[in-house]
Amino acid sequence: MKGAVAAEGLLLLGGEGPQRIHLQAVLDRSPYVIAADSGFDLALRVGVVPDLVVGDMDSVTETRRLARFPAERIRRFPRDKDETDAELGLRLFREMGCGRVSLAGGGEGRLDHLLAIVGLFEEESAPVAWITAREEVGRVEGELILSGCKGLRISFFPLGEKAAGMSSAGLKWPLDGLEWSRGQGGVSNLITEDRALVRITRGRLLMIRELRQ
């Protein structure tokens, strides 16, 4: 696998995952797909054949399907490891030279796993997006443009110690002039226009946007 280069990656995780329709925009770009452990189950549910399956395989329920999967496309790791499944998958993508990776799944289950995924957005090599069954999560740096999201809820939280220099258009409660420190944020705002805009000049924001069901 070393030396391979993928323009874009999709990392499928265990837990409750999105419907295929919410992954279609990523899939249309023909990403390299890695299923981390029970992300293999999600792959089967949404009709995606992963290029690689990684993990200790302790939570895969489709064990018969996994047994028929090509052995050369499975990377098994010990249960006692320092990395979460998401961190393991992201590391493999970095080794391939792929810096643009979206996550899908992982929207339920253990709180520590959820917090570990959120923590990935603090890193320089953060995922492009994290798509769960009900939300899309992403990092806002500079400017964010939202199209076709009118009527959906959206929340923002600072990444790092502080986020400032914010402005917005198309939100029910504007962000203009707000300054947030770690632990603060804006919950359950509402997108009121077909085209909404958020800008930030100092720091970064974590966006959590409702998906249209």
N, C-alpha and C positions, 0 to 999 in steps of 0.2 A: 504493500500500500504506500510506502514511502516513495516520494517522487511523483506521485499522481497529483494532478491539479484539477480541482473542481471550481467552476465559476461561482456556483451557489450551492448551498447545502440545506437539507431539511432533516432535522433530528426529531424522531418520533419517540415520545416518552410514554411510560405507563400511566395508569390512572384515567380519569374521565377525559375524553378527547373530543375535538370538534367534528362536525359533520364534514363530509367531503367538500361541500360547496364552499366552506370557509377556508379550505386549503387549495382550492382550484387555482387561484392567482399564482401561488407559489409553484404548484405542479406544472402550470403552463410554461414556466421558465425552465423546465427539465432539470431540476436540481439532482445532485447526488444525494441519495436517501440512506441514512443510517437509522436503524431501529435499536434503541437501547433497552435491552431486557424486554419487559412486557410492552414496550413500544411496538414489538412484533405483533401483539394482539391488535393494537390500534391500526397498524398497517393493513392487517387482514380486514378489519371492519370497514376501512375507507377504500379498499381496493387498490392499495399501493404495494408494489413488490420492492422491498428494500434492496439496495445494492450490498449492504453489509448489516449484520446483526451482531451486537456487542453486549457484553455483560456477563454476570454469573448465572443468568437464566433461572434464578430461583423464583421469579414471579410470573413467568410465562405460563399462560393457561392452555394455549394451543400447542401443547407439547408434541402431538402427532404431526402437525403441520411443520413444526420446527425440525422434527426428526427427518423430514423429507426435503428440507431446505439444503442447498449445496453446501457441503462441509467447508469448502474453501472460502465461503463468504460468511463464515461465523468466526468471531473472535471471542473466546471464552476467557473471563478473568476470574480470579479467586473472589469468594464472598467477602473476605477481609481485605479491603482495599481502602486507600486514603481518599479516593475520588467518588463522588456521586455518579449515577449513570449519566446525568446531563453533563457534568464536568468531563467524564471520560469521552463521551461523544464529541464534545467541543474540542478536546485535545486532539482527537484523531483527525478532525477536520483541519485543525491548524497544521498538523503534520503533512496534510495533503496540499497545503498552501491555499486553503479556502478560508477567506475572512468574512464572508457574508453567509450567515447561518440563521435560519428560522427554527424555532422550537414549536412542537405541537404536542398536546397532551399534558399530563401532569397536573390536571386541574382539580384533583381531590386527593384525599388520603392524608398522610402524615404532615403535620404543620412544619416540622423541621425541613422536610424535603421542599415544601413550597417556599419557605424562607431562603433556602439555599439557591433555588432558581432565581428568585427576586434579586439575591445578592450578585448574580452573574451580571446584572445590568449596571453594577457599580464599576465593573472592570473595563479596561481600555478596549479589550476584544469582546465587547458585549454582543449578544445576539441581536439580529435585526428586529425580530419580533418573537413573541411567545403567544401562541394561539391555543386557548383552552376551549372547553365546550361552550362557554358563554361570553368570554372576553378576549380581546386582543391587547397585549401589553407591549409597550415599546419605549424607547428612550428618545427624548426630545432634546436636540442640540441645535441651537440657532432658530430654525423655523420648521413648523409642522403645518401641512395643509391637509385638511380632511374634506373629502368629497363624497356625496351620497349618504351621509350619516345623519341627516336631519331627524330629530326626535329621539336620538339615542343618548344614553347617559355616558358621561366621561368624567374621570377623576385624575388628579395630578398630585404627585408627591415629589419633594426634592430628592435628588440623588447627591450624596455627599453632604457636606455641612450646611450649604446654603444655596438657594436659587433666588435670583433677583433680576431686575430689568425685564419684567414680563409684560406682555401686551397680548390682546386677543381680539378677534372679530367672529361673530356668529355663535357666541356662547351666551346663555341666559344670564350668567354671572361673570362679567368681564374679569380678566386677570390683570388689567392695567395697574401698574404701580405696586403690585404685591411683592412681598419679600418673605420667603419661607426659610426657616431653619429646619434641621433634621427633626422629625417627629411632627411637623406641621404639614399642611397640604389642603387641597380642595376636593371634597368628596361629593359625588353625585351632581355634578354640573350637568347642563343639558345643551345639546347642539341644536340650535334654532334655525340654522340656514343650511342650504344645500352645499355651500362651500364655507368652511370655517378655517380660521387661521390662528395659530399660537406662535408667539415669538418669545425667546429668552436670550438675554445678552450676557448673563453671568450665571455660570453653573449649568446644571442639567436637570431635567424633569423625567420622572417615570409616569407614563401615561397608561391608564387602564380604561379601555373603551368597550362598551357593551357591543356585542355582535347582534345583528338583526336575525331573529329566529324565524 
